Amino acid sequence: MIISDTAIKNRTSVLVLALIILGIGIYSYMVLPRESDPDITIPFVFVSTDYRGVSATDIETSITIKIEKKLKGLDKVKNISSVSSQGLSQINIEFLPGTDIDEVLTKVKDKVDEAKNDLPSDLENDPSVFEVNISEMPIVVYSLAGTSGPRVLKEIADDLKDDIEAVPGVLEVDVTGGQEREIRIEVDPDKLAYYRIPITSLQQAVVSENQNTSGGAITLGDGRYQLKVPGEFETPEEILSLVVATHSGNPIYLKDVATVVDGIKEESSRSRLNGVDAVNISVKKRVGENIIFISDKVDLIIAEAEKTFPKNTSITKLMNKSNDIRMMVADLENNIISGLILVVAVLFVALGFRNALLVGAAIPLRHF
């Protein structure tokens, strides 16, 4: 009775405290992250290695077996399986349940680094080590389509990627499909041999000229300004006039021994929407962030960017996890309110209005 007597004597303080608790509870509910999938740790780590144009047998002997030998010394490993196919080596490492994936992921990367010296020297990319994390699956996917061409769509998607990744809570944005510009220098070996120019000298000449140079600093009055000498190539024509060597006292230009092709990179992915070339934009969030907040922010960015899209270019939302979460949250709130109303109604009939009001107010305050 001491607590109840003290509360009655200090009813103003109790009321203020109840309002503070209610305010904190409402704020906490508003900022509470909304999730539809549980954060499940899958005890698997995968190692993938690309080696184009090589048969499955050679992949197994030159890559898969050599990496597996290094991985056999890992602790808490339940099983190691691998698949060697043409141009690709895949190794699946299953660990015991309860293993700290972040810890073993680092150890697997160290083991793969140790095996790099034994792998073929002409690999285009180093082996990729990764895990599967359900919480890092895309929360929203957009498809950008139109008649402006794959290259333009790719440029628009890359600009959107930079803007979306600036949203708080966004882990990364993946862009698939489209075409990316690539400037290729195709060398004529016979002309290089005639002018006695090593291919390494040609490469060094192109790299050294295609960069900006610091020009120091200059003082004007009370100000000090940094100078920069621009040197990066802006057009393919500038590359052709590059001096790569001299022969018999005459300068040899790059156009004398090579051609410059303004083309596109080799496609690694392709996307289409309703039979039209498209580019997909997948947004991933960080662990513990609010999906609904991120989705709303991304929608605002897309809406602003649509005003600058070329004619006949549209963007379609293919997948949005926030819709399901909104429905689940709405159902939860509806059930809470309905239950509270029914409880108050029953208490009103049984105990009267005053007691029903007190008990009804105590229910939400107790949960907050």
C-alpha positions in Angstrom: 0.0 0.0 0.0 3.0 2.3 0.5 3.5 2.6 -3.3 -0.2 3.3 -4.0 -0.4 5.9 -1.1 2.7 7.6 -2.4 1.3 7.7 -5.9 -2.0 9.2 -4.8 -0.2 11.9 -2.7 2.0 12.8 -5.7 -0.6 12.4 -8.4 0.8 15.3 -10.4 4.3 13.8 -10.6 2.8 10.4 -11.5 0.8 11.9 -14.3 3.8 13.7 -15.7 5.9 10.5 -15.4 3.1 8.6 -17.2 3.1 11.2 -20.0 6.9 11.0 -20.3 6.8 7.2 -20.5 4.0 7.4 -23.1 6.0 9.8 -25.2 9.1 7.7 -25.1 7.1 4.6 -26.0 5.5 6.3 -29.0 8.8 7.6 -30.2 10.5 4.2 -29.8 7.7 2.6 -31.7 8.0 5.1 -34.6 11.8 4.6 -35.0 11.7 0.8 -34.4 13.1 -1.0 -37.5 10.6 -2.9 -39.6 11.7 -6.3 -40.8 10.0 -9.0 -42.7 12.8 -11.6 -42.6 14.6 -12.8 -39.5 18.4 -12.2 -39.3 19.5 -15.8 -39.8 23.2 -16.8 -39.9 23.8 -19.5 -42.5 27.0 -21.4 -41.7 28.3 -21.5 -45.3 31.2 -19.7 -46.9 31.7 -19.8 -50.7 34.8 -19.4 -52.9 34.3 -18.7 -56.6 37.0 -18.4 -59.2 36.5 -17.5 -62.9 38.9 -18.8 -65.5 37.4 -18.3 -68.9 38.0 -20.7 -71.8 39.4 -23.5 -69.6 37.9 -27.0 -69.4 36.4 -28.5 -66.3 39.2 -30.9 -65.8 41.9 -28.2 -65.9 39.8 -26.0 -63.6 39.8 -28.8 -61.1 43.5 -29.5 -61.2 44.8 -26.0 -61.5 42.4 -24.1 -59.1 39.9 -26.2 -57.1 42.3 -28.8 -55.7 44.9 -26.2 -54.8 42.5 -24.1 -52.9 40.9 -27.1 -51.2 44.4 -28.1 -49.9 44.7 -24.8 -48.1 41.2 -24.9 -46.7 41.5 -28.3 -45.1 43.4 -26.8 -42.2 40.4 -24.7 -41.0 38.7 -25.3 -37.7 35.0 -26.1 -37.1 34.5 -27.3 -40.7 31.7 -29.8 -41.2 32.0 -30.4 -44.9 33.8 -29.0 -48.0 32.3 -29.6 -51.4 33.2 -28.3 -54.8 32.0 -28.1 -58.4 34.4 -27.5 -61.3 32.8 -26.6 -64.6 34.0 -24.9 -67.7 35.5 -21.6 -66.8 34.3 -21.7 -63.2 35.4 -23.2 -59.9 33.0 -23.2 -56.9 33.9 -24.4 -53.4 31.3 -24.6 -50.7 32.5 -24.7 -47.1 29.9 -25.7 -44.4 30.8 -24.9 -40.8 29.4 -26.3 -37.6 26.2 -24.6 -36.3 26.9 -21.7 -34.0 30.2 -20.8 -35.7 31.0 -17.0 -35.9 30.8 -16.5 -39.6 32.6 -13.1 -39.5 35.6 -14.8 -37.9 35.8 -17.8 -40.2 35.2 -15.6 -43.3 38.4 -13.8 -42.5 40.2 -17.1 -42.0 38.9 -18.4 -45.3 40.1 -15.3 -47.1 43.6 -15.7 -45.5 43.7 -19.3 -46.7 42.7 -18.3 -50.3 45.4 -15.6 -50.3 47.9 -18.3 -49.4 46.8 -20.3 -52.4 47.1 -17.4 -54.9 50.8 -18.2 -55.5 49.9 -21.7 -56.7 47.1 -20.5 -59.0 47.5 -19.7 -62.7 49.1 -16.3 -63.3 46.7 -15.3 -66.1 43.6 -15.2 -63.9 41.6 -12.1 -64.8 40.2 -11.7 -61.2 41.2 -13.0 -57.8 39.1 -15.7 -56.2 35.9 -14.3 -54.6 35.1 -15.2 -51.0 31.6 -14.4 -49.8 28.8 -15.5 -47.4 25.0 -15.6 -47.8 23.2 -13.1 -45.6 19.4 -12.9 -45.9 19.3 -9.5 -44.3 21.4 -8.2 -47.2 19.0 -9.3 -49.9 17.6 -6.5 -52.1 14.6 -4.7 -50.4 13.5 -2.9 -53.6 14.3 -3.5 -57.3 13.7 -1.0 -60.1 13.8 -1.6 -63.9 14.8 1.3 -66.1 13.7 0.9 -69.7 13.3 3.0 -72.8 14.3 3.6 -76.4 17.3 5.7 -75.7 19.7 2.8 -75.8 21.5 0.5 -73.3 24.5 2.9 -72.9 22.3 5.9 -72.0 20.2 3.7 -69.6 23.4 2.6 -67.9 24.6 6.2 -67.4 21.2 7.1 -65.9 21.3 4.1 -63.6 24.9 4.9 -62.4 23.8 8.5 -61.5 20.8 7.1 -59.6 23.2 4.6 -57.9 25.3 7.4 -56.5 22.3 9.3 -55.2 20.6 6.2 -53.6 23.8 5.1 -51.9 23.9 8.5 -50.1 20.6 7.6 -48.3 21.3 6.7 -44.6 20.8 2.9 -44.1 21.6 1.9 -47.7 24.4 -0.7 -47.8 24.9 -0.8 -51.6 23.2 -0.5 -54.9 23.7 -3.1 -57.7 23.2 -2.1 -61.4 22.8 -5.0 -63.9 22.3 -4.8 -67.6 23.0 -2.0 -70.0 26.3 -1.2 -71.8 29.3 0.8 -70.6 31.6 2.8 -72.8 35.1 1.4 -73.3 38.0 3.0 -75.3 40.2 0.3 -76.8 43.7 0.7 -78.3 44.3 -2.0 -80.9 48.0 -2.3 -81.6 49.5 -3.4 -85.0 52.3 -5.8 -84.0 54.0 -5.5 -87.4 54.3 -1.7 -87.1 55.6 -2.0 -83.6 58.3 -4.4 -84.8 59.2 -2.0 -87.7 59.7 1.0 -85.4 61.3 -1.3 -82.7 58.9 -0.1 -80.0 58.3 -2.5 -77.1 54.6 -3.0 -76.2 55.5 -2.1 -72.6 56.9 1.3 -73.7 53.6 1.9 -75.5 51.6 1.1 -72.4 53.7 3.3 -70.2 53.4 6.2 -72.6 49.6 6.0 -72.6 49.3 5.6 -68.8 51.8 8.4 -68.1 50.0 10.9 -70.4 46.5 10.0 -69.3 46.6 11.7 -65.9 46.4 15.1 -64.3 49.5 16.7 -63.0 49.9 19.0 -60.0 51.2 22.4 -60.9 52.2 23.5 -57.4 50.7 26.6 -55.8 50.6 30.3 -56.6 50.1 33.2 -54.2 48.0 36.1 -55.3 47.5 38.8 -52.7 46.3 37.2 -49.5 45.2 34.0 -51.3 47.1 30.8 -52.1 45.8 28.7 -54.9 46.6 25.2 -56.0 47.3 24.7 -59.7 46.5 21.6 -61.7 47.6 20.7 -65.2 44.8 18.7 -66.9 46.2 15.8 -68.8 43.4 13.1 -69.0 42.1 12.3 -72.4 38.7 13.6 -73.1 38.2 12.3 -76.7 39.6 9.3 -78.6 41.2 11.7 -81.1 43.5 13.0 -78.4 44.9 9.6 -77.9 45.9 9.2 -81.6 48.1 12.3 -81.5 50.1 10.9 -78.5 53.9 10.6 -79.2 55.0 7.1 -78.1 58.6 7.0 -79.4 61.0 8.4 -82.0 62.5 6.8 -85.1 65.4 8.2 -87.1 64.8 11.5 -85.3 61.2 11.7 -86.2 58.3 11.4 -83.7 56.1 8.3 -83.8 52.5 8.9 -83.0 50.1 6.4 -81.6 48.0 6.6 -84.8 51.1 5.3 -86.7 51.2 2.0 -84.8 47.6 1.5 -83.5 43.9 2.4 -83.9 41.6 3.6 -81.2 38.1 2.1 -81.0 35.3 3.9 -79.2 33.2 0.8 -78.2 31.5 -0.9 -75.3 32.7 -3.3 -72.6 31.9 -6.9 -72.9 28.5 -7.6 -71.4 28.5 -9.5 -68.1 24.7 -9.2 -67.6 21.6 -8.3 -69.6 18.2 -7.2 -68.6 14.9 -6.7 -70.5 11.5 -5.6 -69.6 8.5 -6.4 -71.8 10.9 -7.1 -74.7 12.7 -3.8 -74.3 16.3 -3.3 -73.2 16.4 -2.3 -69.5 18.7 -1.8 -66.6 17.9 -3.2 -63.1 18.7 -1.3 -59.9 18.7 -3.3 -56.7 18.9 -1.6 -53.4 20.3 -3.4 -50.3 20.0 -2.1 -46.7 22.3 -2.4 -43.7 21.4 -4.7 -40.9 18.9 -3.2 -38.4 17.8 -0.3 -40.6 14.2 0.6 -41.3 13.0 -0.7 -44.7 10.0 1.6 -44.9 12.1 4.7 -44.3 14.7 3.7 -46.9 12.0 2.8 -49.5 10.3 6.1 -49.1 13.6 8.1 -49.5 14.5 6.1 -52.6 11.0 6.7 -54.1 11.6 10.5 -53.6 15.0 10.3 -55.4 13.4 8.3 -58.3 10.5 10.8 -58.6 12.9 13.8 -58.8 15.2 12.0 -61.3 12.2 11.0 -63.6 11.8 14.7 -64.4 15.1 14.6 -66.3 14.8 11.3 -68.0 14.9 11.2 -71.8 11.7 10.9 -73.8 10.1 7.4 -73.7 12.2 6.4 -70.7 10.3 4.9 -67.7 11.2 3.2 -64.5 9.1 0.4 -63.0 9.3 -1.0 -59.5 9.6 -4.8 -59.8 9.9 -5.7 -56.1 9.3 -3.8 -52.9 9.5 -5.5 -49.5 8.1 -2.4 -47.7 4.6 -3.1 -49.1 4.4 -6.4 -47.2 5.8 -4.8 -44.0 3.3 -2.0 -44.2 0.5 -4.5 -44.4 1.8 -6.5 -41.4 2.3 -3.4 -39.3 -1.2 -2.2 -40.2 -2.7 -5.6 -39.2 -0.7 -5.5 -35.9 -2.0 -2.0 -35.1 -5.5 -2.9 -36.0 -5.4 -6.0 -33.7 -4.0 -3.9 -30.8 -6.7 -1.2 -31.2 -9.5 -3.7 -31.6 -8.4 -5.7 -28.6 -8.1 -2.6 -26.5 -11.6 -1.4 -27.5 -13.1 -4.8 -26.7 -11.5 -5.0 -23.3 -12.7 -1.5 -22.4 -16.2 -2.4 -23.6 -16.3 -5.5 -21.4 -15.0 -3.7 -18.4 -17.5 -0.8 -18.9 -20.3 -3.3 -18.7 -18.9 -5.1 -15.7 -17.2 -2.4 -13.7 -18.5 1.0 -14.9 -17.0 3.8 -16.9 -14.4 5.1 -14.4 -12.9 1.6 -13.7 -13.0 0.7 -17.4 -11.1 3.9 -18.3 -8.4 3.4 -15.7 -7.8 -0.2 -16.7 -7.9 0.7 -20.4 -5.3 3.4 -19.9 -3.1 1.0 -17.9 -2.9 -1.6 -20.8 -0.9 0.6 -23.2 1.2 2.2 -20.5 2.1 -1.2 -19.1 3.4 -2.3 -22.6 5.2 0.9 -23.2 
